Amino acid sequence: MDCLYKTINFKPGIHASAVIDKTAIIGADCHIGPNVYIGENTVIGDNNHILPGASILGNVRIGNNNIIHPNCVIYENTTLKNNCVINSNSVIGSEGFGFIPENGKWVKMPQKGGVKIMSFVEIGTNCCIDRPAVGFTFIDEGTKLDNLIQIGHGVKIGKNCAFAAQVGIAGGANIGDGVILAGQVGVNNRVKVGNNVIASSKCGIHCDIEDGKVISGFPAMENKSWLRSSSIFKKLPELAKKLRQLDKQ
């Protein structure tokens, strides 16, 4: 496959316009592009490519051989292991949507947790992965995210999952290994999705799903049931008319 695509080789070095806190540690053979910011007490391993305009805030831990594309933001208390790709304009570790109703107003709950991303994870452009109030949002190794995906605070995602564009996962959900979520799938808060589940596009997952299920629809049901139901939907007006006629009789 590599012979079909020209690889851009980034030479090791730190651009003169990069701003790096004096307490940060940068490993060997890293490429730090123009206008990159790296905050205090951040540790970056070897052979990382951090491209123009990326911002990496304080107390971040980045392993080896990662590519962080232009204009990404990685917030404090984020851990990124090895061989990951974060595409342009994605935000890792942004504040979770944590508000408490009090006397008719919304009171902000401090979001002081972090995000942990294991090795060989790839994250598309314009994704948001939130940090929780306590603990960590977690993405296990080998998982791939498409563009425009929202991962809520405290979500746990297993190994080798694949999520298509515009998937949204609410806070506290637990996604097993090998899960495939097609475009615009939504997962309710604190729902548990078992291993090797497949959800078709626009599926609304509102309750726990057992291992190995193939689901569709809103609310989600087994795919075979959804297909039978959807074949009837267009006939509902005619069926309702016949029922009214029978009721009159």
C-alpha positions in Angstrom: 0.0 0.0 0.0 2.8 2.4 0.8 4.1 2.3 -2.7 0.9 3.9 -4.0 1.1 7.0 -1.8 4.0 9.4 -1.4 5.0 9.8 2.2 5.9 13.3 3.5 9.0 13.1 5.6 9.1 15.7 8.3 12.7 16.5 9.3 13.4 16.5 13.1 13.6 19.9 14.6 11.8 22.7 16.4 10.6 25.7 14.4 11.7 29.1 15.7 8.1 30.3 16.2 7.1 27.4 18.4 6.5 28.3 22.1 7.6 25.5 24.5 7.5 25.9 28.3 10.8 25.5 29.9 9.5 22.6 32.1 8.3 20.6 29.1 10.4 17.6 27.9 10.7 16.8 24.2 12.1 13.5 23.1 14.5 12.6 20.2 13.8 13.1 16.5 10.6 15.1 17.0 9.3 17.6 14.4 7.7 20.6 16.1 6.1 22.9 13.4 5.4 26.6 13.2 3.3 28.3 15.9 3.0 25.1 18.1 2.4 25.7 21.8 3.6 23.1 24.4 2.7 23.8 28.0 4.3 23.2 31.4 5.2 19.8 32.7 4.3 18.2 29.4 6.3 15.2 28.3 6.6 14.2 24.7 8.3 11.0 23.6 10.4 10.3 20.5 9.7 10.7 16.8 6.5 12.7 17.2 5.3 15.0 14.4 3.4 18.0 15.8 2.3 20.1 12.9 1.6 23.9 12.6 -0.7 25.6 15.1 -1.2 22.6 17.4 -1.7 23.5 21.1 -0.7 21.0 23.8 -1.4 22.3 27.3 0.1 21.4 30.6 0.6 18.0 32.2 0.1 16.1 28.9 1.9 12.8 28.3 2.5 11.8 24.7 4.3 8.6 23.8 6.3 7.8 20.6 5.6 7.9 16.9 2.4 10.0 17.0 1.2 12.5 14.3 -0.7 15.5 15.6 -2.1 17.5 12.6 -2.5 21.3 12.3 -4.6 23.2 14.8 -5.4 20.3 17.2 -5.9 21.2 20.8 -4.9 18.7 23.5 -6.0 19.9 27.0 -4.3 19.2 30.3 -4.3 15.8 31.9 -4.4 14.0 28.6 -2.4 10.8 27.9 -1.7 9.8 24.3 0.2 6.5 23.9 2.1 5.4 20.8 1.5 5.4 17.0 -1.7 7.5 17.1 -3.0 10.0 14.5 -5.0 13.0 15.5 -6.3 14.9 12.5 -6.8 18.6 12.0 -8.9 20.7 14.3 -9.8 18.0 16.7 -10.0 18.7 20.5 -8.9 16.2 23.0 -9.8 16.8 26.7 -12.2 19.6 26.4 -14.5 20.3 29.3 -17.4 17.8 29.7 -21.0 19.1 29.6 -21.4 19.1 33.3 -24.1 21.4 34.7 -26.4 21.0 37.8 -29.8 22.6 38.0 -30.1 24.9 41.0 -32.8 27.4 41.8 -33.8 27.6 38.1 -30.3 28.1 36.9 -27.5 25.9 35.6 -24.5 25.7 37.9 -21.2 24.5 36.3 -19.5 21.4 37.8 -15.7 21.6 37.5 -14.4 19.1 35.0 -11.0 18.2 36.4 -10.5 14.7 35.0 -8.6 13.7 31.9 -8.5 11.6 28.7 -6.5 8.5 28.1 -6.0 7.3 24.5 -4.1 4.0 23.9 -1.8 3.1 21.0 -2.8 2.8 17.3 -5.9 5.0 17.7 -6.8 7.4 14.8 -9.1 10.3 15.3 -10.6 12.2 12.3 -11.0 16.0 11.8 -13.2 18.1 14.0 -13.8 15.5 16.7 -14.3 16.5 20.3 -13.4 14.1 23.2 -14.5 15.5 26.6 -12.9 15.0 30.0 -15.1 14.2 33.0 -15.4 15.8 36.4 -13.3 12.9 37.9 -11.5 10.0 36.4 -10.9 9.6 32.7 -12.5 9.3 29.3 -10.8 6.3 27.8 -10.2 5.0 24.2 -8.5 1.6 24.0 -6.0 0.6 21.4 -6.7 0.2 17.7 -10.0 2.2 17.6 -10.7 4.5 14.7 -12.9 7.6 14.7 -14.1 9.3 11.5 -14.7 13.1 11.3 -17.2 15.1 13.4 -17.6 12.7 16.3 -18.5 13.7 19.8 -17.3 11.5 22.7 -18.9 12.7 26.0 -17.3 12.9 29.4 -16.3 9.6 31.1 -17.1 7.4 28.1 -15.2 4.1 27.9 -14.5 2.7 24.4 -12.9 -0.7 23.8 -10.3 -2.0 21.4 -10.6 -2.0 17.6 -13.9 -0.1 17.3 -14.8 1.9 14.2 -17.2 4.9 14.3 -18.3 6.7 11.2 -19.0 10.4 10.9 -21.3 12.3 13.2 -21.5 9.6 15.9 -22.4 11.0 19.3 -21.8 9.2 22.5 -23.3 10.7 25.7 -21.4 10.8 29.0 -20.7 7.7 30.9 -21.5 5.2 28.1 -19.4 2.0 27.9 -18.6 0.7 24.5 -17.1 -2.8 24.2 -14.5 -4.2 21.8 -14.9 -4.4 18.1 -18.0 -2.2 17.9 -19.0 -0.7 14.6 -21.2 2.4 14.7 -22.3 3.8 11.3 -23.0 7.4 10.5 -25.0 9.6 12.9 -25.5 6.8 15.5 -26.4 8.2 18.9 -25.7 6.4 22.2 -27.6 7.4 25.4 -25.7 8.3 28.6 -24.5 5.4 30.7 -25.6 2.8 28.2 -23.5 -0.3 27.9 -22.9 -1.6 24.3 -21.5 -5.1 24.2 -18.6 -6.5 22.2 -18.8 -6.8 18.4 -22.1 -4.9 18.1 -23.0 -3.4 14.7 -25.3 -0.4 14.6 -26.6 0.9 11.3 -26.8 4.6 10.4 -29.0 6.9 12.4 -29.5 4.2 15.0 -30.6 5.5 18.5 -29.1 3.3 21.2 -31.2 4.0 24.3 -30.6 0.9 26.4 -27.9 -1.8 27.0 -27.1 -4.0 24.0 -25.8 -7.6 24.3 -22.7 -8.9 22.6 -22.8 -9.5 18.9 -26.1 -7.9 18.1 -26.8 -6.1 14.8 -29.2 -3.3 15.5 -31.1 -0.6 13.5 -33.7 2.1 14.0 -34.8 4.6 16.5 -35.2 3.4 19.1 -32.8 0.6 18.3 -34.0 -2.9 17.8 -32.6 -6.0 16.1 -31.9 -5.4 12.5 -34.2 -8.1 11.2 -37.1 -6.7 13.1 -36.3 -3.2 11.9 -36.3 -4.4 8.2 -39.7 -6.1 8.6 -41.1 -3.0 10.4 -39.7 -0.5 7.9 -41.3 -2.4 5.0 -44.7 -1.8 6.7 -44.2 1.9 7.4 -45.3 3.2 4.0 -48.4 1.1 4.2 -49.5 2.5 7.6 -51.9 5.2 6.2 -53.7 2.5 4.1 -53.9 0.1 7.1 -55.1 2.8 9.4 -57.9 3.7 6.9 -59.0 0.0 6.7 -59.1 -0.2 10.5 -61.3 2.9 10.7 -63.6 1.3 8.2 -63.8 -1.9 10.2 -64.4 0.0 13.3 -67.4 1.7 11.7 -68.8 -1.7 10.6 
